[in-house]
C-alpha cells in the first residue's frame, strides 16, 4: 500500500517530549509507517502555537527544523528530507519515508521576508499561513477577525510563490482565503480541511473554496479531527467509525474533486482511537472504503497519486509552484 499524507504534528511532539521519529509513543513513527506502507511520503509540520511571536517563534521553528534534519541524518536508512522531485523519487525507491517539511503558522516568519528565505533554505516547502489566531500575515479561522491578509501577508504569499514554497490555507479565515487566491497565479493547498457543507465548522471549506482550489490544480487533505467531521466528542468513533468522514469525501467528490482530494490526517495534532494504531489508520480507512465499494483507481489517487503527481511537478518547477 502507498500513502502520501499532507499533515502531521509529530515533530512538535518529539521535540517537546525528547523522543525520536524512529520509535515513539505518538501516532506517527518511522518503524510502524515503513512496516505498513510500501511507499510512504509524509509532510511533517512544525506547529507554531499562538502564544509564540516574533523572534521567539522564528527561533523555535529553526530548532524544530534542525531536529528534523538531525533525525534524517541519524536514521538515514528510514528517513529522507526531500527538497526536489529527484529526491522524492529516490527516497520512495529506497523505501525511506520521504519527508517534506512544512510550517503550521506563519508567525514563524516573525514578519520578515528574509526569515521566509532562510526557512526555505532549510527545506521548508509549505507554509500554513496562520494557526487559529492572528499573526503578522493574517487571521486564523478562530480569531473572530473579519479582515483578511495583512499587507505583509500579501507580500509574503507572493514571495512564497516565487521561492517555490506552497501557501496552505488550512486554518486561515475565509476572507484571507480569497486574498490568497487574488495574490497568487498558481495553485495553493488546504492541507487538512473538510467540507463545510457537511458540517459548518470554521475550519472547513465552503464549496466555493474547494472549487477554487480544484480550478487551480491544488490539493485538499481530509483530516481526522472528529470536531471537524461533525461528531460529538462524547459519542465519536462508534462502531461505524468512518461513516462521517465518508460524507465529507462524497461531498467533495460531487464537486469534481477526484484529482484534488488527498490525505491530511492531522495525526499527533488531533486524537484518534488507539485501535487505529496511529499511522496504521490509513490501512484501516482503505479497507473500509473498499468494503463500501469505492473504486480502487480513485483510492489510489486519494491515498497517494494526487499528492505524488502534484509535488513531482511542483518540486521540478525551478522555484515556482505550478
C-alpha positions as CSV (number, residue, x, y, z in Angstrom):
1,X,0.0,0.0,0.0
2,X,1.1,3.6,-0.8
3,X,0.4,6.6,1.4
4,X,1.2,10.3,0.9
5,X,-0.1,12.4,3.8
6,X,-0.2,16.2,3.8
7,X,-0.1,17.0,7.6
8,X,1.1,15.6,10.9
9,X,2.3,17.4,14.1
10,X,4.8,14.7,15.2
11,X,7.9,16.9,15.1
12,X,6.5,19.1,17.8
13,X,5.6,16.2,20.0
14,X,9.0,14.6,19.6
15,X,10.9,17.8,20.4
16,X,8.6,18.6,23.3
17,X,9.0,15.1,24.9
18,X,12.5,14.3,23.8
19,X,11.6,11.4,21.6
20,X,12.8,10.0,18.3
21,X,11.0,9.8,15.0
22,X,12.1,6.2,14.6
23,X,10.2,4.8,17.5
24,X,7.9,6.8,19.8
25,X,4.5,6.6,21.6
26,X,2.9,9.1,19.3
27,X,0.6,8.4,16.3
28,X,3.5,8.6,13.7
29,X,6.8,6.9,13.8
30,X,9.1,5.5,11.2
31,X,9.1,2.0,12.4
32,X,5.4,1.5,12.0
33,X,4.9,3.5,8.9
34,X,7.6,1.8,6.9
35,X,6.4,-1.6,8.1
36,X,2.9,-0.9,6.9
37,X,3.4,1.0,3.6
38,X,5.4,0.1,0.6
39,X,5.9,3.8,-0.4
40,X,5.3,6.5,2.1
41,X,5.6,10.2,1.9
42,X,4.8,12.4,4.8
43,X,4.6,16.2,5.3
44,X,6.0,16.9,8.7
45,X,4.7,20.2,10.0
46,X,6.4,22.5,12.5
47,X,3.4,23.6,14.7
48,X,3.6,27.2,15.9
49,X,1.4,27.8,19.0
50,X,-0.4,31.1,19.0
51,X,1.4,32.3,22.2
52,X,4.7,32.4,20.3
53,X,5.5,35.6,18.3
54,X,8.5,37.5,16.9
55,X,12.0,36.1,17.1
56,X,11.0,33.6,19.7
57,X,8.7,32.0,17.1
58,X,11.4,32.0,14.4
59,X,14.0,30.5,16.7
60,X,11.7,27.7,17.8
61,X,10.8,26.9,14.2
62,X,14.5,26.7,13.3
63,X,15.2,24.4,16.3
64,X,12.4,22.1,15.2
65,X,13.6,22.0,11.6
66,X,17.1,21.3,12.8
67,X,15.7,18.3,14.7
68,X,14.1,17.0,11.5
69,X,17.4,17.2,9.7
70,X,19.2,15.5,12.6
71,X,16.7,12.7,12.6
72,X,17.2,12.2,8.8
73,X,21.0,12.0,9.4
74,X,20.6,9.6,12.3
75,X,18.1,7.4,10.6
76,X,19.2,7.7,7.0
77,X,18.0,4.3,6.1
78,X,14.5,5.2,7.1
79,X,14.0,8.9,6.5
80,X,15.0,11.4,3.9
81,X,14.1,15.1,3.9
82,X,13.2,15.8,0.2
83,X,13.5,19.2,-1.5
84,X,13.0,18.4,-5.2
85,X,11.4,15.8,-7.4
86,X,14.5,13.7,-7.8
87,X,15.0,13.4,-4.0
88,X,11.3,12.4,-3.7
89,X,11.7,9.7,-6.2
90,X,14.9,8.4,-4.7
91,X,13.5,8.2,-1.2
92,X,10.4,6.3,-2.4
93,X,12.5,3.9,-4.4
94,X,14.8,3.3,-1.4
95,X,11.7,2.6,0.8
96,X,12.5,5.6,3.0
97,X,9.9,7.8,4.4
98,X,10.0,10.8,2.0
99,X,9.6,13.8,4.3
100,X,8.5,17.2,3.2
101,X,8.9,20.0,5.7
102,X,6.1,22.5,6.4
103,X,5.3,25.2,8.9
104,X,1.9,25.4,10.6
105,X,1.7,29.1,11.4
106,X,3.2,32.0,9.6
107,X,4.2,33.5,12.9
108,X,7.5,31.6,12.3
109,X,8.4,34.3,9.8
110,X,8.3,36.9,12.6
111,X,7.2,39.5,10.0
112,X,10.4,39.1,7.9
113,X,10.7,38.1,4.2
114,X,14.4,37.4,5.0
115,X,13.2,34.8,7.5
116,X,11.0,33.2,4.9
117,X,14.0,32.8,2.6
118,X,16.0,31.3,5.5
119,X,13.3,28.8,6.2
120,X,13.0,27.9,2.6
121,X,16.8,27.3,2.6
122,X,16.2,24.9,5.5
123,X,14.0,22.8,3.3
124,X,10.5,24.2,4.0
125,X,8.2,23.7,1.1
126,X,4.8,24.5,2.6
127,X,3.6,27.3,5.0
128,X,0.2,27.1,6.6
129,X,-0.3,30.9,6.8
130,X,-2.0,31.0,10.2
131,X,-2.9,28.7,13.0
132,X,-6.2,29.5,14.7
133,X,-5.3,33.1,15.8
134,X,-3.9,36.1,14.1
135,X,-0.3,36.7,13.2
136,X,1.7,39.1,11.0
137,X,0.3,37.5,7.8
138,X,-3.4,37.5,8.6
139,X,-6.1,36.0,10.7
140,X,-7.0,32.4,11.6
141,X,-10.4,30.8,11.5
142,X,-10.6,31.1,15.3
143,X,-9.6,34.7,15.6
144,X,-13.1,36.4,15.3
145,X,-11.4,38.9,13.0
146,X,-13.1,39.6,9.6
147,X,-10.0,41.1,8.0
148,X,-8.0,39.1,5.5
149,X,-4.3,39.1,4.8
150,X,-2.2,42.0,6.1
151,X,0.0,44.0,3.7
152,X,2.9,41.8,4.9
153,X,0.8,38.7,4.3
154,X,0.2,39.7,0.7
155,X,3.9,40.3,0.1
156,X,4.8,37.0,1.8
157,X,2.5,34.8,-0.3
158,X,3.8,36.4,-3.5
159,X,7.4,35.7,-2.3
160,X,6.4,32.1,-1.4
161,X,5.2,31.6,-4.9
162,X,8.5,32.9,-6.3
163,X,10.5,30.7,-3.9
164,X,8.6,27.5,-4.7
165,X,7.1,27.5,-1.2
166,X,3.4,26.5,-1.2
167,X,0.9,28.6,0.7
168,X,-1.5,26.5,2.8
169,X,-4.9,28.0,3.7
170,X,-6.0,25.4,6.3
171,X,-6.7,27.5,9.5
172,X,-7.0,30.7,7.6
173,X,-10.3,32.7,7.8
174,X,-12.4,32.9,4.7
175,X,-11.5,36.5,3.7
176,X,-7.9,35.6,3.9
177,X,-8.5,32.6,1.7
178,X,-9.8,34.8,-1.1
179,X,-7.0,37.3,-0.6
180,X,-4.6,34.4,-1.2
181,X,-6.5,33.5,-4.4
182,X,-6.2,37.1,-5.6
183,X,-2.5,37.4,-4.9
184,X,-1.3,34.1,-6.5
185,X,-1.2,33.0,-10.1
186,X,-0.7,29.3,-9.4
187,X,-2.2,26.7,-7.1
188,X,-2.3,26.5,-3.3
189,X,-3.5,23.9,-0.9
190,X,-5.6,23.2,2.2
191,X,-3.5,20.5,3.9
192,X,-6.1,19.4,6.4
193,X,-9.6,20.7,5.9
194,X,-13.0,19.0,5.5
195,X,-16.4,20.1,3.9
196,X,-18.4,23.0,5.5
197,X,-21.5,21.7,3.6
198,X,-21.4,18.5,5.6
199,X,-20.5,20.2,8.9
200,X,-20.3,24.1,9.1
201,X,-17.2,24.3,11.2
202,X,-15.0,27.4,10.8
203,X,-12.1,25.1,9.9
204,X,-13.9,23.5,7.0
205,X,-14.0,24.7,3.4
206,X,-17.1,26.1,1.6
207,X,-18.0,24.6,-1.8
208,X,-16.7,27.8,-3.5
209,X,-13.3,27.5,-1.7
210,X,-13.0,23.8,-2.6
211,X,-13.8,24.6,-6.2
212,X,-11.3,27.4,-6.4
213,X,-8.5,25.1,-5.1
214,X,-9.7,22.5,-7.7
215,X,-9.7,25.0,-10.5
216,X,-6.1,25.9,-9.8
217,X,-5.0,22.3,-9.6
218,X,-4.3,22.4,-5.8
219,X,-4.9,19.8,-3.1
220,X,-7.2,19.4,-0.2
221,X,-6.3,16.9,2.6
222,X,-9.1,15.2,4.5
223,X,-8.4,15.3,8.3
224,X,-9.3,13.1,11.2
225,X,-10.5,15.7,13.7
226,X,-13.8,14.5,15.0
227,X,-15.0,18.0,15.7
228,X,-14.5,18.9,12.1
229,X,-16.3,15.8,11.0
230,X,-19.4,16.9,13.0
231,X,-19.2,14.1,15.5
232,X,-20.0,15.0,19.1
233,X,-16.9,14.4,21.4
234,X,-18.9,12.2,23.8
235,X,-20.0,9.8,21.1
236,X,-17.3,10.0,18.5
237,X,-15.7,7.0,16.8
238,X,-18.5,4.5,17.4
239,X,-18.9,1.2,15.6
240,X,-19.1,2.8,12.1
241,X,-16.0,4.9,12.6
242,X,-15.5,6.3,9.1
243,X,-19.1,6.9,8.1
244,X,-18.9,10.6,8.8
245,X,-15.6,11.1,7.0
246,X,-17.1,9.4,4.0
247,X,-19.8,12.1,4.0
248,X,-17.1,14.7,3.6
249,X,-15.3,12.6,0.9
250,X,-18.5,12.0,-1.0
251,X,-19.4,15.7,-1.0
252,X,-16.0,16.8,-2.3
253,X,-16.2,14.1,-5.0
254,X,-19.6,15.5,-6.0
255,X,-17.8,18.8,-6.7
256,X,-15.4,17.2,-9.1
257,X,-12.6,16.6,-6.5
258,X,-11.2,13.3,-7.8
259,X,-7.8,14.8,-8.5
260,X,-7.9,17.3,-5.7
261,X,-8.5,15.2,-2.7
262,X,-5.8,13.5,-0.6
263,X,-5.0,12.7,3.0
264,X,-4.2,15.3,5.6
265,X,-4.9,13.4,8.8
266,X,-3.5,15.8,11.3
267,X,-2.1,12.9,13.2
268,X,-0.5,13.9,16.5
269,X,-2.5,17.1,16.2
270,X,-5.8,15.5,16.9
271,X,-6.9,12.5,18.9
272,X,-7.8,9.2,17.2
273,X,-8.8,5.9,18.8
274,X,-5.9,3.6,20.0
275,X,-7.5,0.8,18.0
276,X,-6.5,2.5,14.7
277,X,-2.8,2.2,15.6
278,X,-1.7,5.7,14.8
279,X,-0.3,5.8,11.3
280,X,-1.9,2.5,10.6
281,X,-5.2,4.4,10.3
282,X,-4.8,4.7,6.6
283,X,-4.7,0.9,6.2
284,X,-7.9,0.6,8.1
285,X,-9.5,3.5,6.2
286,X,-8.7,2.0,2.8
287,X,-10.1,-1.4,3.8
288,X,-13.3,0.4,4.9
289,X,-13.6,2.3,1.7
290,X,-13.1,-0.8,-0.4
291,X,-15.8,-2.6,1.5
292,X,-18.0,0.4,0.7
293,X,-17.4,0.0,-3.0
294,X,-15.1,2.9,-3.7
295,X,-13.2,2.0,-6.8
296,X,-9.5,1.2,-6.4
297,X,-8.2,3.7,-9.0
298,X,-10.0,6.5,-7.1
299,X,-8.5,5.3,-3.8
300,X,-5.0,5.1,-5.4
301,X,-5.3,8.8,-6.3
302,X,-6.7,9.7,-2.8
303,X,-4.1,7.8,-0.8
304,X,-1.0,8.6,-2.9
305,X,-1.3,9.6,-6.6
306,X,-2.8,13.0,-6.4
307,X,-0.1,14.2,-3.9
308,X,2.6,12.5,-5.8
309,X,1.7,14.0,-9.1
310,X,1.3,17.4,-7.6
311,X,4.6,17.5,-5.8
312,X,6.5,15.8,-8.5
313,X,5.5,18.7,-10.7
314,X,5.8,21.4,-8.1
315,X,9.3,20.3,-6.9
316,X,10.5,20.2,-10.5
317,X,9.4,23.7,-11.4
318,X,12.6,25.7,-10.8
319,X,11.5,27.7,-7.8
320,X,7.9,28.2,-8.9
321,X,4.8,26.2,-7.9
322,X,2.5,25.3,-10.7
